Amino acid sequence: MVMARGLGIVLLTSLIGVSQHIAREVQVKAGEMVALYCPLHRAFSNPEVITWTSTQQTDLNNMSPAEQRHRAMLLHGRSLVLFSAAVNGNYSCSTGNGSSQLWFRLVVQTTQSREDQKQSQYSKTCFAEEACRLHCPDVNTPAANIPNITSNGIIWNKEGELPATGNYFPRVEENNGGVYTCTRLYLYYGQIYNKTFTVPLIVQPKEIPMIPAITSPNNSDVFYVHLGSPKVIDCQAVLYSEFDDIFWSSEKSFIKKNSSFPVFYNYSREYIAGEIKVVASLVFRKVSEEDLLKRYSCRLESETGFSSSVTINLAKEASPAHLYLALCVVGIMLVVIAATVVVCLKLKTDIALFLQRSLCCRSPSDGKSYDAFLMYYESDADAGLHEEDRKYLERVLEERFGYSLCLYERDVLPGQAEAEAVLECIEQSRAVVLVPTSPDPGPGSGLLIALHEALVERQTRLVFINTDTTEELKCGLLPETLQFLSETGDCVTWKGQSSMQPSSSFWKQLRYYLAAPQYSAKARLLPQTV
């Protein structure tokens, strides 16, 4: 018993002697915080009595709390917290009676070598298209139970990217990989301190399992057959195991491989680049009416439990005579439809006027007093309508075709405000016909531009009358101030003597754009003037 006790004392003394010479190296970036924890076993001392010393200050335990805050450090139980590491130093913790002692060698780094960076990294590996979350380490950081130190969040950054990125990826992608840093923030007496860690994210390709599949035919495909003739239908599949297989079935029964049956199937395998190409051929010796009533399925069964199938249908193929007749009927119908469309497009104006005439079509009353407001603007001498042509235009529209017109020189009293009178005429008219003249007998193009907003807001129908000298340019010779209005209107060309006849294309197009006149009697905004 005495010898055993003596041997125990020798061993204990040896252990203590060894512990006095151990020095643990702790690396920290300059300006960041670090917590040193004293792990001396409880058997050596009371865990509440730990003495800390340093090469700069022999006994740290004698420092007051205010002095500790001034030196940016904190002693709490077994922990020594340095809030902003600045210089290298040696620190030790020992038991109350000094029988056991542990040394820490603090190395403050302003720049890290590549080897040191690798050692301080905490890498994370994730698979593409899966959820991934990065975790910030807590090595050498203050314990959560130290008073007055509050965790103030974590900031994540990715190398080469600003601003900060998050640490959670619902479906991580390859471009999400890279070197991330997380900075733990701590609040201590109104001052923020930090601790930074490097967390490389490695994104590996997702391992996609090889799934067998039927490559042809597709589900619900229809195969045309001749009654009394043989037919072969191939079912092709790609397999990845010797135990995978495909076969044919009809309704609830399996098709046999026996070639003496009226319906059977053949089977072949081929190994190509790690895949098994399989063909199961459904064979009909002579297709019968009964075969047309059945549905046939090619089924795939895998050893993993995976299964799939495609179902096909048989249909009687039309005879050549019936097919030729059907094609002829379809061709004739397409020709008739195309010819009808071409005729309608070319004669749409005549058709619309014919319907007006034959059906006595009149536009429904919309509260307007006039069908059109004839507004003249000054144009070049060679391009404008002369007075005789203007009068003829007015007379034919009113007396021959029954349109109710608003004329500036007739329906506006002298002395009335020009802009107000023209705006009232536009308001009471279903369309505005712009006629080029020389000289200008009406309010002029300048006023028309001033009323542009009113024309656009009311969506007034505009019809521009050209002369034969402007036909090639299609409204291109309008005064520059009216060019933007011409884009919203229709153009009709007056060709002089050839346009005099009421049956000419000029009158047909003009009536087409003006639509049918209202059936109600003419109404004037103002009394007529002599």
RAQUI-V30184 format. One line per field, one symbol per residue. ss: DSSP state (H for helix, E for strand, L for the rest). Layout:
ss: ???
This chain:
ss: LHHHHHHHHHHHHHHHHHHLLLEEEEEEELLLLEEEELLLLLLLLLLLLEEEEELLLLLHHHLLHHHHHHLLEEEELLEEEELLLLLLEEEEEEELLLLLEEEEEEEEELLLLHHHHHHLELLEEEELLLLEELLLLLLLLLLLLLLLEEEEEEEEEELLLLLLLLLEELLLLHHHLEEEEEEEEEEELLEEEEEEEEEEEEEELLLLLLLLEEEELLLLLEEEELLLLLEEEEEEEEELLLLLEEEEEELLEELLLLLLLLEEEEEEEEEELLEEEEEEEEEELLLLHHHHLLEEEEEEELLLLLEEEEEEEEEELLLHHHHHHHHHHHHHHHHHHHHHHHHHHHLHHHHHHHHHHHLLLLELLLLLLELEEEEEEELLLLLLELHHHHHHHHHHHHHHLLLLEEEHHHHLLLLLLHHHHHHHHHHLELEEEEEEELLLLLLLHHHHHHLHHHHHHLLLEEEEEEELLLLLLLLLLLLHHHHHHHLLLEEEEELHHHHLLLLLHHHHHHHHHHLLLELLLLLLLLLLLL
